[in-house]
Every structure is written in structure tokens, then in C-alpha cells.
Amino acid sequence: MDLFASTPLPPLAERLRPQKLSDVVGQQHLLAAGKPLHTAVQSGKPHSMLLWGPPGVGKTTLARIFAQSFQAQFLPLSAVLSGVKDIRLAVEQAQMALQRGQITILFVDEVHRFNKSQQDAFLPYVESGLLTFIGATTENPSFEVNPALLSRAQVYTLHSLCSEDLQVLAHKALALPEYQNISITQEAQETLVHMADGDGRRFLNLLEQSLQAALAQSNTQIDSALLSQCLGSQLRRFDKGGDSFYEQISALHKSVRGSHPNAALYWFTRMADGGADMAYLSRRIVRMAWEDIGLADPRAMQLANDAATTYERLGSPEGELALAQAVLYLAAAPKSNAGYLAYKQARQFVAQEPTREVPVHLRNAPTQLMQQLGYGHAYRYAHDEPHAYAAGETYMPDGIAEPEFYQPVERGLEIKLREKLQWLKSLDEQA
């Protein structure tokens, strides 16, 4: 038997790769009639663009379809594997194609991984029109793509595939000749949709594993039992250092700030479920306590610190309970950013002010010379004054009125702090 006589089938995701826009599943906000990318193909004139979206939503497929639609030479580069030498070779190929009257589309996958010099290497050829640039990225182009290149490329945002989109892909797969005798239960299909988490390529890979397992066992149906056998435990998509990570951190922080404990717990659990770094999360939770609760409830800072210490001692998953409860407490606690704002204002004030001497009456006088120079003279010891407060005393450098950086809010403990500071101010006015 000749083991090399037959060529193995390409992966299911490759076999189902669309060849024209009408075959693309999802992204109808860009591809439906009258929408931007549909209009771009109809115009017959290609333009440079950045396709920004999560993995497995069709960025590479769309780039290939554009090249076919414009009968262009398609030159794919991977920013992970390619360098300036590859860009120069692509330029040479584009110049030869131009002599034949053919345009060139340079497709750069994961363009955010190109450094500035690599992006600059093909920028002049995009400007001259020799290359039509299409970049694919999972990261926010505003942060990862050079402004000069970004200004010359239209950014299109692609979305994760919804449940209905993934079910369409399942129908297409089961219509292939080799799988026509296999069906899938609704429960199993919903499980695959859940595990794929909006990633079409991952969905098809999981489905293909299931289909191959069914064929191997001569099963005509994929059910939940078969999925548990062939797939095991699979984590949903979670980008530990990219946009998805920081977007969810933002959602968690804003849910805490907005005093919605259940929403905050949801985002915290989403991140824990996706494999986020809990040590990082614990640090962010401590930050939330200081920034958004502050002196309105000093217990929040203590509880957040205790939760972080507990997690450090117990690790996952036991320590996650402490962090989850800290999130709930912070979300339910009274909110104040008065301390946060006061600190920011003080920093700005100090940065703009010239360096001023400490007033003589506030200086220590540990030596006889300092005493002779008047250091500490006329200093009023607050504990010896009525109410332990030196009414009318000044503590700022000479010539500067004391700014009112700190404005306690009328929530939580700061209600009492506000009343206390107003009373002390009245004593100063009387003095």
C-alpha cells in the first residue's frame, strides 16, 4: 500500500472558506448591500484598510476575497514571521505585476506585531499606490499601528460571530458529502457554540474533531456524551494581554464604580473563567478601593488588601472567593473620588508652583543654632489648644493661601469628615 498515494483533506475551516462576499457568514454591518465593504467591492477600486477584530471572524478570508474581486496579485505576509527583507521582496513582485497591468494587495496578518521600522518600510509604496495595504489585527489600531499608516487606511471593525452565525457554519459543514449521514443534537450544537465563544475557526475545528470522532466510532449522531469524550475541557477565548483583557478590566472597574455588585461579579467571574491573572486582578481591586471608595468607607481598603493577601496565600481557586467578595463589597460601598481628585489637583499645583521655603515656625529645631535662627519659634502645639486645634494657624508656605483640594462628598464617612472640616474652618474664621 502506498501511504503517499492520497492527499489528506484540508482542515474543515479551510474547506469551508468563502470564495465570494455572499458566502461570508456574519459581519453584515460591513458586507450587506449598501454597507462599506460591499460598496468597496462594487466600486471596482481597492483601498487600503485595517480589519480589526477578534480571532476567527474572517479577516484573512475578506482580504483574499477582495484580491479576487479586483483580480489583484495577493501577497500575504505574517508579521510574526516576516521582516523588512520580505517587504522588499513583496515590493519587487508588485513592481513586476504592475508592468503586467495588475495591481497588488499586500496583506499583513497580525500587523500590530510589526515594529515602527517595519511598518515604515512599506509605507512609501502604499502612498505611491504601488501597494494596496490590508492589515489584520486583533489589537486596537490606535495603539499598535503607526499614525502615518493609520491615516492612510480605513479601519473596519469586525465582530465575534453570534450563535446564529455559528449554526449556519454547522449546517454548511454537515452538508459536505463525507458528513451527510451525521446529525448533531441541539444540546451538542449549543455546547460547541458556547465553547467557540464567537470564533468561527475554533467552532469549525471543534466540530471537525467531533465529526471525526463520530466517524471513527461509526456514530450517526453527535451528542453531549460524544463531545465530552473527544473534546474534554476547553477554555473560552481570553486574550490575557490584549484588548479583550483591558476591555473586561474596564467593565469590572466601571461596574464597581457604578455600584452594581452583580454586574461587577459577572465581569470578575468572566475573567476568572477565561484564565486571567488573578494576582493582577487583586492589585486592580485594591486600586478600585482607593480610587472610587476612598475615605467614604475606609473599611473598603482594608478588605481589598485582606482579599489580596488571602489570594496570595491560598491561590486559585480558593483565593478567588476572597477577591469576589471584595468586589461585591466595593460595588455596594458608598463612593467617593474626593481623595483621588484632591491628590491629582495637589500634584498639578505643586508642579506649577516654584519651590518655596518651609515657614520658620514649622521647622524643627534640634540644634542650638537652629533655635537661635528662630526655627520652630511661635509654633502652636495643637494638643494644647481648645479642641486640639490651633485656630487661625497657617501651615502653607508664606504667601500662599491654603488650597481646598479635598472636598468630601456627602456619602458614607465623608459626611462626618465634611462636617468636621467645616466646623474647623468656622473656628479659623472666628480666630
N, C-alpha and C positions, 0 to 999 in steps of 0.2 A: 504493500500500500504506500502510495506517495503522499507523505504528510504535507507536502507543499503544493499539492495539485490544486487545492481550492483556496480562494482568498476569503478570510473571515469577514463577516458583515461589519460595517462601521457601527459605532455606538448608535443607540436609538435616537439620541438627541441630534446626531449628525444626519441620520436618515430622514428625520422629520424637519430639518432646517428649511424654512420657507425660501422659495426662489423668486417670489414677487410680493409686492406690498399687500395684496389682498389675502395672501396666505398667513400673514403675521398675526399671531394671537396676542391680544392686549394692545396697549398704547394707542387706543383710539382717539385720545385727546390730541395726538400728533398725526395719526395716519388716516383718520376718517376723511371723507370728501370735504374739501374746503379747509382742512386743518393744515398746519405749517409744512409737515414733511410730504404730505400728499401733493400739496401745491408746488413744493420744490421739485418733485419728480416731473409733474406735469409741465413745468416751465421749460424743461429741457436744458436748463443752465445750472450746473452744480455750484455750490458754495461751500466754503469751509465751515465746519461745525464741530461742536463738542457734544457728545452724547453722555449725559451724566445720569447714572442710576445704579441700583444695587446689582449684584451678580445675577446672571441667568435671566435677564429680561429682554435680550435681543439686540444689544448694541452692535456686536460683530455682524450679526445677520443683516441688520439695517445697512451697515456700511457696504456689505457685499451687494445687496440689492441695489443700492444707489449706483455702484460702479457698473452693474449690469444694465441698469436703466439708461445710463449715459454712454454705454459702450466704451467705458473708460478702462485703462490699464489699472488693475488693482494691486497695489504694493502694500502688503501687511508687514508691520514691524511690531515686535513686543518690546515695550520699554524695559522689561526685566532683563531681556537677553541682548538687546541691540545697543549699539553705541554710535559715535559720530561717523565711524567708518561705514556702517550700514546706511546711514543717512546719505553719505556722499554717493554710495553705490545706487541708492534709490534716485538721487538727482540725475545721475548719468542715464539710468534707464528711462527716466521721464523725458530727458532731452532727446533720446533716440525715438521714443514714442511720438514726441511732438513732430519730429521730422516725417513720421508716417501719417501725421494729421490726427493723432489720437491723444486725448487728454489723460492725465494720470491722477488717480486718487491715492494719496498716501494715508493709510490707516495705521494709527499708532494706538495699540491696546495698552491700557494702564498708563496713559500718558503722564499721570501725576508722578510716576516714578522716574521720569526724565528730569535731570537737573537743569539748571538755567542754561548752561553752555550747550547742552544737547538740544534744548528747545530753540535756542538762538541759532543753531546750526541750520535748521530748515526754514526759519522764519523768512529770510530774504526770498526764498523760492516760492513761498506762499504769497508774499507781497507782489512778486512779479507775475504770478499766475501760472508758473510752471507746474506747481503742485496745488491740488485741491486737498486740503488737510481735513481729515476726520479723526478726531481723538475720542477714545472711550475711557471713561474714568468712573470709579466708584467713590471718589473723594470730591469735595466741593471745589470746583474750578477756581473760585475766587481766591482760595488759599494756595492751591497747588500748581496753577498754570501762570506763566509769565504774563503780566498785564499787556505787553505788546502783542503776544499771540492771542490772548483772550479777546482783545479789542477787534481782532480780525476774524473771529469765529463766532457764529451764532450758537448759543448754548441751548440745548433741548434737554429737558428733564424727563427721564423715563421712570415709570412706577413699577413697584412689585406687582406680579401677576395676582389677580384676585382668584377666589375659589372657582368662579365660573370659567375663567381663562384656563386654569389647570385642568378642569374637567373636559374642556374642548381638546386639550392635548391628549388626555387619556383616550378619548373617542378616536382621535386620529391614530394613536398607537395600536389600539385594538382592531382597527380596520386593516392593518397590514396583513398580508397573506399568512405569514407564519404564526400570527396570534389570533386569527379569526375564530378559532374554536375555544378561546379562553374568555371568560367573563370575569368581572370584578364586583364584589358586593358593594353596596352603598357605604357601609361602615368602613370597609377597607379603603375605598377611594377617599373618604373623608380623612382617614388616618394619614394617607400619603400626602394629601393636600396640606394637612397640619404640619407634617414633618418637613415638607419642602419650604414652607414659610415664604411663599411668593417667588421662589427661584425656579423658573421653568426648567432649566437644565438639570437642577437637582431632582426635580419631580420626575423627569423622564429617566434619570439614572436609577432612582429608587424603583420606579415602575418596571424598568428593564430587569433589575435584579429579581423582582417579584415574578415577572413573566418567565424568566429563565428557570427559576426555582419550580414554577408550576409545570413547565415542560419536562424538567428533569424528573419530577415525581408523577408525571402523567396525570396531573390535575387539570380539570377544565374550568376551575374557578379559583380566583384569588380571594381569600377571606382573611379575617384578622389573625387567625391561627397561623396561616402561612406567612403573613407579614412578620409576626413575632419570631418565627423560625429563621427567616432569611435576612431580616434587617436588624433585629436587635434594637438596642437603644441608640437613637440618633439625636444629636443636639440641633436645635434650630440655629439659623444663621445669626451670628453675633460678631460684629467687627469690633474687636477689643481696642483698636486704636484709631478707628476711622469715624466717619460722620455718624453712623448708627449709634456708636458708643456715646458720643458727645451730645447727640440729639436726645437720647434717653436720659442721660445725666441732667440735661436741661429740663426735661419734662418732670423728672423727680424733684429737682430743686424748686421749680415753679409750683408744683402741687403742694409741697411743704409750705412755701411762702403764701400760697393761696388758701391755706387752712382746709385742705381736702385730704383727710387721712387715708381714705380708701383709694383714691387715685394715686397718692404717694406710695402706698403699699403695693399697688399694682405695678408701678414702674420699677420699684425696688425688686419685686419678685421677678419681673421680666428680665432684669439684668442678671439676677442671681441664676435664673433658669438658663440664660444664654452663656454663662461661664465668665461673667465679668470679674475683674479683680476685686474681691471683697475688701482687701486691705486699702485699696484706693477709695472704694466707696465709703469705708468707715471714716477716712480722712475728710471726704466731702461732707459727710453728715455732721462732723464736728464743725466744719466751716459754716454750714447752714445755721447751726445753733447760734454762733457768734454774729453772723451777718443779719439774720432775719428775726431772731427772737431777742437776742441781746439781754439788756437789763430788765426787760418786761417780765422775764422769768429766768433768773439765774440758775434754777434747777436744770434747765434745758442743757446748758453747757456741761454741767456735771454728769447728767445722764448720758449725753452723747459721748463724753470722754470714757465713762464707765463701759458703755457698749463697745467702744473701740478696743478698750483693754480686754474685755471679755472675749471679743472675737480673736484678738491676738493670742489669748491663752487657749481657747478651745478650737479655733479654726473652723473650717466648713465640715459638715453643715450645721453643727450645734451652735457655733457662734453667730450664725446668721440670724437666729431668733432674737438675740440681743439688739442687733442692728435694726431689724424690722420693728421692734418695739420702740426703739429710739426714734425712728421715722414717724411712727404713729404719734408719739408724744410731741415731737417738734411740730407736726402738722396741726395738732389740736391746741398747742400753746398760744398764748397771746403774742402778737407780733410787734416788733419794733426794730426799725433800722436806724434809730436815732444815734446810737453809738457808732455805727458804721459810717453814717453821714458826717458825724462830728469829727471822726478821725480823718476822713478824706478832706474835709474843709481845713482842719488843722495842718495837715501836710501841705496843702496848697498855700496856706497863709505863710507858713514858715519858709517855703521855697521862694516866695516873692519878697519876703522881708529881708532887710540887711541884718547881719549878725549884731545882736545888741548885748550889752553887758548885763550880768545879773545884778539887780539892785543891791546896794551895800547892806541894807537891813536884812536881806535874805541869805547873806553869805555866812558860812561857818567861820568861827574864829578860834582855831585850835592852838595858835601860837600868840605870843605877846605882841609881836609886830602887827599881826592881823588885828588884834584888839586895838592897838594904837591907831591903826588906819580906819577904825570905825566899823570893821566888819561885824555884822550882827547887832550893831547898836540900834536901839529903838525897836527891835523885833518884839512883837507881841505874841506871847505863848498862848495859843488858843485855849488850852485846857484851863488856864487861869481866868478866862473871861466868862461872862454870863453866857449860858447855853453852850459853853465850849466853842464860842465863835467870836473872833476878833472883828466886830462890826466896823466897816469902813476901811479895813486894811486892804492894801493892794499887793498883788503877787505877780504882776506882769512887769516887764522891763519898763524903765522910766519913759514916759511919753507915749505909751500905748494903752489905750483903754482895753479892758478885758473883753475879748470877742465872746459872743454867745454861740459857740459851736454846737453845744449839746442842747437839744430841745426835746426833753422827754415827751413821749406820746401819752395819751390818756387811756392806756391799756395796761393791765397787769400791774406789776410792782412799780412801774414808771409813773403811775398815777401818784403814788406816795412820794416818789423822788421829785416829781414836778412840784407838788405842794411844798415839800421841804425847801427846794431851791427858791421858790417864790417868797417863802417866809424869810429866808436868809437875806434875800435881796431887799425886802422891806426893812430889815434891820440895818443894812448898809445905808439905805436912804435916810433913815432916822438919825444915823450917826453923822 
